[in-house]
């Protein structure tokens, strides 16, 4: 295996590991907002690592250009949609979890 194949494999495996870590965070965190944070941070970076690994694997081809355009689209839409979803949850009255409550809170007020 040459250097580019190793680099591609490292990026793909890093994206895989980050996706698993994000999934664990979604299951382990106590409330909606912290779960949204786990999903919002990891999905963009995970996609970036996957697309980077695939672009290196394919080389300078039309497929790499398409992957880059898809990544640019995701780079703008994933954080924006995460922010909009969290803002809508806050607007609808979903209160963030606090350490003093000790229990998961649903929609209150």
HELIX and SHEET records of a PDB file:
HELIX    1   1 UNK A    3  UNK A   28  1                                  26    
HELIX    2   2 UNK A   32  UNK A   58  1                                  27    
HELIX    3   3 UNK A   62  UNK A   91  1                                  30    
END                                                                             
